[in-house]
Amino acid sequence: MKVLRGEGAIMRKEYPTVFISYSWDSEEHENWVVFLAAKLRENGVDATIDKFEMQSKTVNLNRMMIEKIKNSDKILLILTENYAKKADAFQGGVGYETNLLIRYIKDNPDKIILIMRHKGNYKEAIPFYLDGFYFIDFSDDGQFDIKFNELLHRIFQVDIIDVPKVGAKPKLEPKRINNDRITNETSIIIPNFKEITDLDKNKFMKRSYSEILSHLSDFAEQTRQKNSNFDYEKDIIHSQKTIMRFYINGMEKYAVKIWLGNLFGGRSLNIYLSYGRFNIDSDNSFNDVIECEVTETKDLKLKMTMNFMARNNASDAYGIAVEIWKQIVQYLGY
């Protein structure tokens, strides 16, 4: 909601205002512009065109153009070949607006939204002073809803794509150029004294546990969006134990319990999985165990140790989550 400061009070502007500039090419084109303006108004935009202004009163068109360009939140220019010709020749109302916009667009580029309505060579519909600017292409009526949604995002200044936040900088090391005569065969004898501690393993398993749960939640949410009769619940018992229950038509079909722990008294944490209906108070039974392995290059990877389900040698959190989800899905249809 835009705030306007008036004399002695603050006035709130409830709807964004939009003025639509176009050329009177044909009755079909004028009707399309009227439809676009009406559609915008139905969606919370105070859109207007010259015909709306003139139908109930005598209007000085030049003065109206100046006021609308100056005071509207956004200005929509409907680009057609005829619009471009009038703009380039400074002819008629389009030409008058062009005189105003040439100076105005320099300081207010974000206020102008270009709408393309031309099939063929787009350059024929772009006035000289707008060459190089981005336009929303409404030329294909079959794509109207998609393009209209993009237009609403522009008017309300809401991003179409949710841009992820910038994450932490990865630890990168430059590759050293080694001029020694060490071949791939002889490099095997060069030892790697890097030590993997119990703390390293436990941190890796805690991180993997959170990532697996995050992926499973994503899979479940995508399934719910695609299937109206599917739903799920995620019960976080505590920071290291979670139960996910899955429903078809409101009936519980399957469940999986995932927890961190060590049932064998060792120093490293494992991730345990139980499937089906079970007592959440008991962690003594499980169907699969995910352990931490150290590779020959002293990297950490995951390994599912039991033969409860088929797997494709998954060794990271995403791959493990995929295998777990396959196990869940095969029971949801019964």
C-alpha angles and dihedrals in degrees: 000000000000118000119219119193112222132180109290095350145047115249120201121217107218100191132033111249121228129185117201119212119194143145124252094243100151142333090260091053093046090050090052091053091049089050091050092050092048091048091052092050090051087057100053100274121125093221123172139177133191092265091058090052096046101045097080105028146020109272133195096221096201092051091045091053092051093049094045094047091047100042107030120098092224136015118210117204113197104211119211132150090259091049090053093049092051092045094049091047093042087234127163125329092331089054092050091050089048090058089054097043098048089068096033100051092059092069098027108040094145091057092065120079117188120213117194119213104169134102115210129024105013092202089071089064099046118090115228095252093053097051110132097022120124117252134191107237112227093162093111109064089198088067095048098114093049093048093043089055089052089050092052090051090053094048095047091039094235118145115245091209121048099229110215118238116258108263131215118299110261120238104255127179126193117247109246119225108234115201094181117113095250113142127198089262096053093044088072090073092055104100126225109218095184110135124218109205131201087251090056091052095047093049089049092050093047090050091046091050091055093045093050091052091048092052092047090051090051091051092048093047092050089049091051092051091052098042119047092195094055126088139158143195129212115204114192103204091182138323092291103036130059135170122203119194124194127207136195115196089347094304119117108243104170145351139197129202118203123186144161120234148104117252094175101058097247127139098248128076122240131196114235128201130200122182133200127019115334146148109276091205093065122071096171096100127056140159101217141013127211112205135186117247130191114221126216088261090054094253124138123240138166126250130190102216105190128072097230095123141010116269140178099229092277110190106169135058095262094048092048091049090052091054092048091049091051088055091051097046095052090063098045094076095059 
